[in-house]
Amino acid sequence: MMLVIGVAASRVAGKSLEHYFLGGRNLPWWLLGVTGMSGWMDLTGTMIITSFLFLMGPLGLYVEFRGGAVLVLAFMLAFTNKWGRRSGCMTGAEWNTYRFGTGVSAEVIRLFTAVSGILLFVGALAFLVRGATLFMGFMFPVNPVMLTLGILGFASIYTVVAGFYGVVLTDLLQGTILIGGSVIISYIAWHHVPSAAVLSETAFRVTGNPNWVAAAPTWFVKVPKGYEAYHCLILVASFYLLRNILGGLGASSGLAFAARNPREASMLCMVQGGTIMFRWPLMISFAVLGIFTVAKMTPDTNALAQAAQAIHEAQPQLADSEWHEVTSRIAHHPETAPPGLADKLAKILGANWKTDMLLIGHQGTIDPELIVPAVILAVLKSGWRGYLLAGLLSALMGALTSQVNSASALFVRDIYQNFLRKKAKNRELIMAAYASSIGIVVISFVMGLTASNMNDLWAWYVMSLGAGAIGPSIVRFYWWRTNAWGMAAGLLLGGVGAIVQRLVFPHMSEPLQFMLMTGISLVGTIIGSLVTQPIPREVVKNFHLTTRPFGFWKPFWEELPLETRIAWAREHRNDIIASVIALVWQVCLFLTPMQLLVHNWHAFFMLLPVFLASCVGLYFFWWKNLPSPDERIPDFVSHPPVHTMEELKAAEQT
């Protein structure tokens, strides 16, 4: 079905770059919102978040404040998405020309932004690849690397052929499958839990966590070896919340450029949040079923450590990144194991040694990152098992297509067309999009195979590589003096710092990674802007009048008429209040159904009124103050016009 949709959409997608990468800016906001959901609901992320829910229960949500809970969505919903759409640009790198004008510095920052964006997308894709190989190795008795390569190649075909149209249409189908899977697995998990007390007692035996069904974060939580960094839960959650606030202030979804107008650019975020909610019942259900499955399958956890020791003795050079490929091969094909190893493992683990083998991690304990495939094989019956498998592969392919399309857009629009082939015709640009998409997938695949585990790769991607872009992302919106050289300095220092950290100090703690890279990029942006010439005043004025941001814009704010300042101040106040309410709404939206599934009625009825109150708050401070659907959006031009106050007033009256 994916291939049929891709071929059908290819004719429309080939009309122009705007059609190929943005769907002609004529797609409904709810469909873009579903695409955003599908891009975030990936297989690897589902496995890694489920691992924390398996270890901590619903409290695992607070660890995923670092990225999995997508709290930056609150800021995109409130104001940053509409700011981005007001530019009329196609990509974030092109937006920098709108913000900083033309010239050498503007071209440099456009190049730097495109390269850093592609690196971020490659990192995200590598994360997807790592999770996919683990999943395939558990589920199928074939080489997981080759199977993952085949699935990624299949998804790449329809992404390359159909462009953004194919991404959106297949995301709608895949998202529907995945939401249906969430409902099914939630129903099964609900009937597996006799009571919160029984679940809590079983979870304590399996994980050692005495507060498994709780909703309120505690200072300390019991975690196994390898997860010690998350022991102080409240401090971890507070730190990650700060990271989301800083990141959210500078975030703007690429889907905003594809929306019809600023109003719909904000509204699509509501659909994203409402549909991504289904991911959390899905994951807590896997965690609940995983608790009962592990309790039944491996009552003696000491045997797991002995089995891991036997494997290490037989293959002493075995690295972390190779562990699951080797254990999968031994479990599915015992004849390929070193002499005597299969018999030794069978003696240690018992009759079900092949299944238990798949769950053993490099440390000799249950690998929580493999709970999802373990539950699918051990709990679900034929039919439902196939449906959930299709849903999770949909999640993998949906995230892949969105990431590849966005990365390819940066390469073609901002590097190939802008620097290499300015006069390239449409057909050549589409072919460049094909080639770049394939190249991005190949590079990401190789990078993903070298990671020791998913959590390690995700932590570096979010807390180091992503943090290296936070400083420039924030300052560009809120400080008029920011220029292209400052942005380039911040991105260069942050990006190089993250790569050096990964190569030289790979075991640096996540808080230190984040503070170091954010600080380097922020200071680099400020100093780089101050020691170089400011950008032309007319360019800054055009940005301020069309985007209407809040922050440090005093020289331009004072030029506005009093009635305009009053109107803008009202909009800014509502936007800030709405972002705070949206954060509360989003956390309750994820946490409330999880409490329902673990039968924690006290927490459920405590959270429900808070969630309803946040819905009311969003109605008054966000929905009623959305931009008009008739708001005028200029087409992007490299030399923006200078708007006079008379023109601004006329536009506002219209």
Beta strands, then each sheet from edge to edge (+ up, - down):
end
